[in-house]
Amino acid sequence: MVALDRLRTLLDIDIDTAEDHEALTANRKIVASAARDVLATLVKVDENRLRKQQIDTLPSLLAEIAEFERGQLTTD
């Protein structure tokens, strides 16, 4: 993740020793925004994967519940 690596690099620069404080601050804001966008996108992708995983397991879960209920009816 280039944005996060770049942000880490910019944050490691000591603002007191930087030649151009305004440029450093502007660069930090731009890169932080890009890093935030990357992380938000990754979270959405992960949420979609989890949602799909839940949907994929629902039929087998329903089958297990039905099987359990049939077992309960035969033992009563």
Backbone torsions as a table, in degrees:
resi	resn	phi	psi	omega
1	MET	NA	100.7	-174.9
2	VAL	-60.9	-41.9	-177.3
3	ALA	-61.3	-42.0	179.8
4	LEU	-68.7	-39.7	177.5
5	ASP	-64.1	-42.5	179.8
6	ARG	-65.3	-40.3	178.7
7	LEU	-62.9	-43.0	178.6
8	ARG	-59.6	-42.9	178.8
9	THR	-61.5	-45.7	-179.1
10	LEU	-66.9	-36.3	-179.9
11	LEU	-72.4	-22.9	178.4
12	ASP	-75.9	-16.4	179.3
13	ILE	-74.5	127.4	178.8
14	ASP	-73.2	118.6	-175.7
15	ILE	-64.2	-25.9	179.7
16	ASP	-71.9	-27.2	-179.8
17	THR	-99.1	-5.1	179.7
18	ALA	-70.5	142.9	-179.0
19	GLU	-73.1	-39.3	-176.7
20	ASP	-122.9	93.5	-177.2
21	HIS	-60.5	-42.0	-176.9
22	GLU	-65.7	-42.4	179.5
23	ALA	-66.0	-41.4	178.8
24	LEU	-62.0	-45.4	179.1
25	THR	-62.9	-43.4	179.2
26	ALA	-63.2	-43.4	179.0
27	ASN	-63.2	-40.8	178.6
28	ARG	-61.3	-42.4	-179.5
29	LYS	-64.9	-42.6	-179.4
30	ILE	-64.4	-47.7	-177.9
31	VAL	-69.0	-36.7	177.5
32	ALA	-63.0	-39.6	177.2
33	SER	-63.6	-43.1	178.5
34	ALA	-63.9	-42.7	179.4
35	ALA	-63.3	-40.2	178.3
36	ARG	-62.3	-42.0	178.3
37	ASP	-63.9	-41.9	179.0
38	VAL	-62.0	-46.8	-179.2
39	LEU	-64.9	-39.4	178.7
40	ALA	-63.9	-39.8	178.3
41	THR	-65.5	-42.2	178.5
42	LEU	-62.5	-38.9	178.6
43	VAL	-64.1	-43.1	178.8
44	LYS	-62.8	-41.8	178.5
45	VAL	-62.1	-45.0	178.8
46	ASP	-62.7	-41.4	178.8
47	GLU	-62.4	-41.8	179.7
48	ASN	-65.3	-38.8	177.0
49	ARG	-62.8	-44.1	179.2
50	LEU	-64.5	-41.4	179.1
51	ARG	-62.0	-43.7	178.8
52	LYS	-64.3	-39.9	178.6
53	GLN	-62.1	-41.1	178.8
54	GLN	-63.8	-43.1	-179.5
55	ILE	-65.9	-40.2	-178.9
56	ASP	-65.3	-31.4	-177.5
57	THR	-90.0	-11.1	-177.8
58	LEU	-60.8	-46.8	-180.0
59	PRO	-59.2	-41.4	179.8
60	SER	-69.5	-34.2	176.9
61	LEU	-65.4	-42.8	177.9
62	LEU	-63.9	-37.9	178.0
63	ALA	-64.7	-41.5	178.3
64	GLU	-64.0	-39.7	178.8
65	ILE	-64.5	-45.0	179.2
66	ALA	-61.9	-41.8	179.2
67	GLU	-63.4	-42.8	178.1
68	PHE	-61.7	-44.7	-179.6
69	GLU	-63.9	-38.6	176.5
70	ARG	-62.9	-40.5	178.0
71	GLY	-63.4	-37.6	178.1
72	GLN	-67.8	-36.1	180.0
73	LEU	-70.0	-35.2	-178.3
74	THR	-76.8	-23.3	-179.3
75	THR	-88.2	-15.0	-178.9
76	ASP	-79.6	NA	NA
